[in-house]
Each structure stands twice: as C-alpha cells, then as structure tokens.
Amino acid sequence: MGRVENLDWLETFVAVVDSGGFSAAAESVHRSQSRVSSHVASLEQALGARLFDRRHRPVVLTDVGEAFLPHARAVLADIDRAQAEVDAVLGVVRGHVVLGSYPSASAAFVPGVLSAFTARHPQVSVDLSERTTLDLSGALESGQIHLALRPLAPHDHTDGLAFRALWREPLVAVFPPDHPLAELPTPLPLTALVAHPLVTIGGSAGRDVRYEAHVALSQLDLQGLGTSPRIAWQTDQPQTLVNFVRTGLGVGITNALAMAVSDTTGVAVAEVGELGDGRTAGVFWNPHRDTPLAARALLETILASPAPPGTVAVPPRQPG
C-alpha cells in the first residue's frame, strides 16, 4: 500500500460520499469534476483498492470504502480541531464558509453582512449559494452549505435544523395603478384579493407547499364572499411576479422585501393584512454537523446586523 499524501484527497472522498456522486461533490468542494475524479483515483491508488463501485448510479461505497470512511472523517475532524485551537491561541479566524440565501435576502441583507464580516475577518473566504427556500434546507442537511438565510415558512424539510428568527415583514399586493384595489385604504384587507386571480411565490415547489401568502389566504373567513382565493400562477422569482402583474395575468401577493428589491415600475404595491400574516425570515444551521469557527463568526455577524429597511427586527430570545 502507498501513502496518503494529500488531505484534499480525503476531503474529496468524503464529499463524494456525502453528496451522493462526483458531480455533486464537485459543487460541494468547489472543484472541477475532473479534479474530484483525480483525487479519488489518487487515494484509491495509495490505498491499493477501489473505494467506490462506479457501476451503480449513484455510486456506492465498496467494502473497503465503508471501512475507510470513518477514519477519513476522523482525520479531517482532527485537523479542523487542531487548526481551530491554534487559531484560537493566535486570535485568528480563517477558513471558508458557504452561505445560502434566497433572492430578496441576498439583495437587501447579505451585502451589509458580508461588508462587515470581511472587514473584520479578512482571512475567511465566503461563497454565496443562492437557492430556492426548500433547496436551502436540503443543502444544509447534506453539508453543501454552512448557514442559510431563509424564511421560516414553508416548514418542509426543516426538522432537525436550528435557527434564529431575524425579522418580520408584511405581505404586499401588487396590481396595476388603475386597478380597483388602488381605490381602497391601506393596509388592504386580505378579503379584497379573493375576487381576483392571484400570482404568488412557490412555482417549483408545487401547489401543496404552503408559503406565507397561502397560509394567510387559507385562514380567511370566506362566509358571505361567495368565492374562494384562486391562485392562477406561481413563480420562484419576485421579478417574474411583477412582470406577470404588468401583463394583466393577475394580482400579486408576496412579501414586502421581495418587492423592495424588485423593479416595480408601472405597478402599485400596497401592504395587505397584518404583520402576523407576513413572512418571518431567519438564519438556519445544521446542529448535527460540525460548524467551523469561521461559520460561527459569520453567524455572529448575521445576528448582530440590522434588519433590512421596511422590516421589523425580531428580538433575541431570552434565556428561560
């Protein structure tokens, strides 16, 4: 048997296992797929045995791979702990963090966070991974990202994740300036939207996933209205929602921050319902995975950062 000479080989091997394949591992460790394959091949040559059965899709570990995996994890964990202890003595935070986020938080909140963080911790590199709300939870579970900014709803796939609420924001309606809704005082009652075809957020998730607007509409007392809410269109992109409204496809209902960072030229935006009907956003992490010192430092910066304009900060939870 040869000698394992490169820790990157171990990191790549573990990434392939955790990600379920070579292409997903390439994204996880920010290397090309050819480099991932090369690392695994070099490790297999050093060990003198195959670690993966490549005949299966996704690839599966061989018996040798199963035996080697806990040792690879232990070595990487020991190196991380050793580096963290040295850094703690030196008072230095270094490393690499992957922050997940959704579009409106990326535009309105993340720039300020990263500006403050990089000024304080110049030896930490941060990658921003923008995904849909549900994809962010999956990325936390698989270890592809360290932290995620995401709404608390929908609650799908959040079991086992830790979080801190950061801010609340109201729902808003989006409609043409000459629409009958423009004649009503604000905030508009949710019942005023029921008679119109609606455009909401949630396209790729399917219609059984309940975002804030869906929950608020489902809780309306519809007695005497003679109709029920009709969601005509769904999209994951706030700007698409605006453009649908512009072309007369319906009345939009979404969270306020999404419209604050979108081009709303040619449409009206009005607060609707009560603050409790709207969105609560927070920062999530996976307590079942080791959180590097650099990620913990970024979490502290996120928690200390002001809420975006137009939102209401959620006070920290008090002990007990």
VEXNUBA-219383 format. One line per field, with one value per residue (C-alpha): residue number from 1; x negated, y, z negated. Coordinates in Angstrom, 2 decimals, decimal comma. Example, Ala and Ser with C-alpha at 12.3 -4.5 7.8 and 13.67 -1.06 7.14 Angstrom:
<vexvexs>
resi: [1_2] .
px: [-12,30_-13,67] .
py: [-4,50_-1,06] .
pz: [-7,80_-7,14] .
</vexvexs>
This chain:
<vexvexs>
resi: [1_2_3_4_5_6_7_8_9_10_11_12_13_14_15_16_17_18_19_20_21_22_23_24_25_26_27_28_29_30_31_32_33_34_35_36_37_38_39_40_41_42_43_44_45_46_47_48_49_50_51_52_53_54_55_56_57_58_59_60_61_62_63_64_65_66_67_68_69_70_71_72_73_74_75_76_77_78_79_80_81_82_83_84_85_86_87_88_89_90_91_92_93_94_95_96_97_98_99_100_101_102_103_104_105_106_107_108_109_110_111_112_113_114_115_116_117_118_119_120_121_122_123_124_125_126_127_128_129_130_131_132_133_134_135_136_137_138_139_140_141_142_143_144_145_146_147_148_149_150_151_152_153_154_155_156_157_158_159_160_161_162_163_164_165_166_167_168_169_170_171_172_173_174_175_176_177_178_179_180_181_182_183_184_185_186_187_188_189_190_191_192_193_194_195_196_197_198_199_200_201_202_203_204_205_206_207_208_209_210_211_212_213_214_215_216_217_218_219_220_221_222_223_224_225_226_227_228_229_230_231_232_233_234_235_236_237_238_239_240_241_242_243_244_245_246_247_248_249_250_251_252_253_254_255_256_257_258_259_260_261_262_263_264_265_266_267_268_269_270_271_272_273_274_275_276_277_278_279_280_281_282_283_284_285_286_287_288_289_290_291_292_293_294_295_296_297_298_299_300_301_302_303_304_305_306_307_308_309_310_311_312_313_314_315_316_317_318_319_320] .
px: [0,00_-1,19_-0,95_1,95_0,08_2,82_5,61_7,56_7,96_9,71_11,89_12,95_13,63_15,90_17,64_18,48_19,99_22,00_23,15_24,05_21,90_18,92_20,72_22,50_19,23_17,56_20,08_19,72_15,93_15,72_13,54_13,99_15,46_12,22_10,26_12,68_12,21_8,44_8,39_10,43_8,28_5,08_6,50_7,54_4,06_2,45_4,70_4,42_8,17_11,35_13,41_16,50_18,48_18,98_21,36_24,17_25,92_25,48_22,12_21,92_19,06_17,22_16,44_13,05_14,72_17,07_14,11_12,05_14,79_14,85_11,05_11,13_13,77_11,76_8,57_10,36_12,10_8,79_7,12_10,02_9,90_6,12_6,31_9,15_7,16_4,11_6,26_7,91_4,50_3,48_6,84_7,24_10,34_9,61_11,20_14,00_17,76_20,65_23,70_27,01_29,67_32,86_33,14_34,63_32,35_29,36_30,18_31,31_29,40_26,37_24,28_24,19_23,42_20,53_19,11_18,94_17,70_14,88_13,63_13,37_12,23_10,18_8,72_12,11_13,46_17,24_19,19_22,83_25,10_28,49_31,24_34,98_36,24_36,68_33,34_31,59_32,78_31,55_28,17_27,82_28,70_26,12_23,39_23,11_23,62_22,80_25,52_28,75_30,84_34,39_37,99_39,36_42,21_42,73_41,68_40,99_37,55_36,64_36,96_33,67_32,32_31,53_32,49_32,78_35,54_34,15_37,01_40,68_42,17_45,75_47,40_47,99_50,36_49,08_51,51_51,80_52,16_55,68_56,88_59,95_57,67_55,96_59,13_59,04_57,27_54,15_53,34_55,70_57,80_56,90_60,53_60,21_57,89_60,15_62,15_59,04_56,74_53,59_49,89_47,83_44,37_43,78_43,50_41,04_42,19_45,64_49,04_49,05_46,23_47,63_45,83_46,94_49,44_51,02_51,38_52,90_55,40_56,37_57,27_59,72_63,30_64,95_68,55_70,66_67,94_69,33_65,89_62,54_58,98_57,77_54,02_53,61_49,81_46,80_43,14_39,93_38,72_40,10_39,37_41,33_44,29_44,10_43,95_46,97_48,91_47,76_49,18_52,56_52,23_53,45_52,87_49,59_49,34_45,88_43,59_42,62_38,86_39,18_40,87_38,44_35,58_37,54_38,24_41,87_42,11_45,62_47,32_48,65_47,51_49,68_49,37_52,03_53,29_51,50_47,81_48,53_49,79_46,43_43,02_40,56_37,01_34,16_30,74_30,56_27,75_27,42_26,62_25,80_22,76_19,63_19,85_16,37_15,09_15,35_19,02_19,71_18,08_20,30_23,34_22,41_22,16_25,56_27,17_25,61_26,61_29,59_32,75_33,38_35,30_39,05_38,90_39,29_36,38_37,19_35,69_33,27_34,86_34,36_32,97_35,57] .
py: [0,00_3,51_6,60_9,06_12,27_14,83_15,86_17,14_13,51_12,74_15,85_14,97_11,34_12,35_14,94_12,28_10,13_12,97_14,43_11,10_11,47_13,03_15,94_16,98_16,68_19,00_21,69_21,00_21,34_23,96_21,87_20,63_17,17_16,02_17,16_15,29_12,12_12,59_12,99_9,82_7,88_9,02_7,98_4,59_4,09_4,96_2,53_-0,17_-0,72_0,70_2,92_3,24_0,86_3,05_0,61_1,95_5,31_6,98_5,44_3,33_2,52_-0,76_-2,75_-1,04_2,35_1,58_0,57_3,61_6,28_6,70_7,04_9,69_11,62_11,34_12,63_15,64_16,38_16,19_18,56_21,02_20,90_21,36_24,35_25,85_25,51_27,15_29,95_30,44_30,90_33,35_35,13_34,47_33,33_31,79_29,32_29,05_29,45_28,80_30,97_30,01_32,61_33,37_36,27_39,12_38,49_38,28_41,72_43,55_41,94_39,95_42,86_44,62_41,39_40,48_44,01_43,95_40,35_40,63_43,83_42,02_38,61_39,17_35,65_34,00_33,43_33,34_31,85_32,81_29,99_31,30_28,68_28,27_28,10_24,32_23,71_25,65_23,15_20,22_21,88_22,31_18,67_17,45_19,79_21,73_24,99_26,01_28,61_29,53_32,67_31,55_32,20_30,09_29,02_26,68_24,37_21,42_19,83_21,96_19,20_18,86_22,24_25,01_28,61_32,14_34,43_37,74_39,90_40,02_41,69_42,19_40,75_43,15_43,15_44,08_45,41_47,92_51,55_51,77_48,57_48,80_47,84_51,22_52,91_51,12_52,38_50,52_48,10_46,25_43,50_40,05_39,52_42,25_40,00_36,98_38,10_38,35_35,73_35,68_35,40_34,04_32,73_28,98_27,81_24,92_23,63_22,57_23,70_21,56_23,61_26,41_29,74_32,67_34,01_30,58_30,16_33,63_33,07_29,63_31,12_33,69_33,64_33,41_33,29_35,64_36,34_33,85_32,84_31,41_32,51_31,35_31,07_31,38_31,48_30,70_31,59_31,44_34,82_38,12_39,98_37,41_38,01_41,74_41,10_38,78_41,54_44,10_41,99_41,54_37,93_38,65_40,41_39,56_38,70_38,25_39,51_43,17_42,68_40,92_43,98_46,37_44,86_44,42_46,85_47,77_50,48_50,55_48,69_49,64_47,92_48,09_46,43_43,81_42,11_42,27_41,86_38,43_37,30_38,05_36,46_35,74_35,22_33,67_32,11_28,29_25,82_22,08_21,23_17,66_18,77_20,44_24,22_25,61_28,60_30,76_29,83_30,61_34,01_34,68_33,62_36,15_38,88_37,93_38,07_41,48_43,00_45,38_44,07_45,26_48,55_48,07_45,02_44,60_43,05_40,01_40,46_37,74_35,01_35,49_32,59_30,67] .
pz: [0,00_0,83_-1,32_-1,57_-0,92_-0,39_-2,76_0,24_1,32_-1,96_-1,76_1,79_0,89_-1,99_0,21_2,81_0,06_-1,48_1,84_3,43_6,53_8,25_9,93_6,72_4,81_7,32_6,44_2,73_2,61_5,38_7,66_11,21_11,67_13,30_10,23_7,96_10,01_9,95_6,15_5,63_8,11_6,36_2,98_4,34_5,82_2,49_0,62_3,28_3,52_5,01_2,70_4,91_7,07_10,13_11,81_9,66_10,09_7,72_6,88_3,72_1,37_1,65_-1,49_-1,54_-1,22_-4,10_-6,27_-5,34_-5,63_-9,45_-9,52_-6,78_-8,70_-11,92_-10,29_-8,79_-12,08_-13,99_-11,54_-11,82_-15,63_-15,65_-13,31_-15,36_-18,58_-17,01_-15,60_-18,99_-20,61_-17,91_-17,92_-14,18_-12,31_-8,95_-6,60_-4,09_-4,61_-2,24_-2,98_-1,42_-0,75_1,17_3,66_1,60_-1,41_0,94_2,33_-0,82_-3,71_-2,57_-1,16_-4,53_-6,36_-4,09_-4,14_-7,94_-8,09_-5,55_-7,17_-10,50_-9,21_-6,05_-6,18_-5,75_-2,23_-1,82_1,07_1,61_2,78_3,90_3,95_3,51_-0,07_-0,10_1,62_-1,16_-3,77_-1,70_-1,23_-5,00_-5,59_-3,05_-4,26_-0,99_-2,89_-6,47_-7,10_-5,34_-5,31_-4,57_-5,55_-8,38_-6,10_-4,43_-7,24_-4,91_-5,43_-8,48_-11,09_-12,95_-11,84_-14,34_-13,60_-14,92_-13,65_-12,33_-11,02_-10,10_-7,06_-5,89_-2,82_0,05_3,00_6,46_9,07_11,95_10,83_12,30_10,61_8,30_5,37_5,78_4,50_1,15_-2,00_-3,12_-4,52_-2,21_-3,77_-2,54_-1,62_1,03_3,04_3,14_6,17_8,36_9,93_7,83_8,61_5,71_4,87_4,90_8,50_8,44_5,06_6,27_5,10_1,96_0,36_-1,78_-1,78_-3,94_-1,42_-1,01_-4,78_-5,20_-2,39_-3,70_-7,09_-5,74_-6,88_-3,48_-4,64_-2,57_0,01_2,48_3,76_2,68_3,46_6,87_7,34_11,09_11,29_9,11_9,56_7,54_8,85_7,47_10,70_12,66_10,34_11,10_14,84_14,67_12,95_15,53_18,34_16,63_15,52_12,00_8,70_7,00_3,32_1,82_-0,93_-1,19_-0,92_2,44_3,88_2,21_4,25_7,49_10,32_9,66_12,31_13,71_10,85_7,43_4,25_1,12_-2,27_-2,86_-6,01_-9,35_-10,12_-11,59_-8,16_-6,58_-6,41_-9,21_-8,00_-9,94_-9,81_-9,89_-10,53_-10,98_-14,64_-13,66_-11,64_-12,92_-12,49_-11,73_-13,67_-10,53_-10,11_-13,77_-13,29_-10,26_-12,29_-14,98_-12,34_-10,91_-14,35_-15,05_-11,69_-11,41_-9,79_-6,22_-5,80_-5,85_-8,09_-11,85_-13,77_-15,91_-19,42_-20,55_-22,62_-26,31_-28,36_-30,33] .
</vexvexs>
